[in-house]
Amino acid sequence: MKKQIEIASEVNNSSSAGKLASVVRENKRRISMFVVAALIVSAVFTSCKKDDNGGGGEKLTVSVENGAKYNNQIVKVKLVLYSDGKEEVILASGDYKNGGFTIELPKTVDAKYLDTGLGIGFDFNEEGLTISSSNAMGATVYFEGYDNDDEYVTDFLPGKKDNNSITYGTYIYVNSDVNISGDIFWDDEGNIIWDYEDEEYEYKESWSLNYKKGWNIWYTTETDNSEEHKTDVSGVKWYSDDDLWD
């Protein structure tokens, strides 16, 4: 069993508490190591609201699409960080009820859990992207649902889907403002095309991200032949991981 570290027990007294390495559950492996796009948590968006909480962090009140089906299965949602892809760090937790949950994000995340790959082990400069601060560090976190036996059930995340694309978001904490921009072109064998003007590409990633110090949401919109990482996404709702990809 992975080591669990309670580093924010005071955040919620009722519940004290790219691809990632193989210890990250299968559903998180769906989230490509290139998942990004930032929208600060203080923005208001469908089915999720933020409340100030004195000297603490940000409080999220989430209503999950079709969330009632989990009322008799999930009792707790944990905010989990995977440090170095192997150590499970529980930052906060909240009760799951009435098809949703409330959870408080800690104001800061300890520097020992942050990395320059912003939590996904990705060297942006090596991939030909422009990053405004090579010293910026961050970590991605996940909202995991657990049952009465403390067994994992599913993740919850913001997103939306239609016939041609799917959008999903991952929360990220960064210790400074940072912007990431550029395009990456891939061939049909999964190799980066550096001189894409002279060669046809199979898949394109577009990046235009503006993180602010603190908590952000990192959105990716996928189609059959592209990924778009952008700051602003409208019309998102909260889903279980299983329902979003259903």
Secondary structure, DSSP 8 states (H G I E B T S, - for coil): ---EEES-GGG-GGG------TTS-HHHHTS-TT---EEETTS-BTTEEEEE-TTS-EEEEEEBTTGGGGTTT--EEEEEEEETTTEEEEEEEEEEETTEEEEEE-S---GGG-BTTTTTT--TTTTT-EES-TT--EEEEEEEEE-TTS-EEEEEEEEEE-SS-EEEEEEEEESS-EEEEEEEEE-TTS-B-SSGGGS--SEEEEEEEEE-SEEEEEEEEE-SSEEEEES---S-EEEEHHHHT-
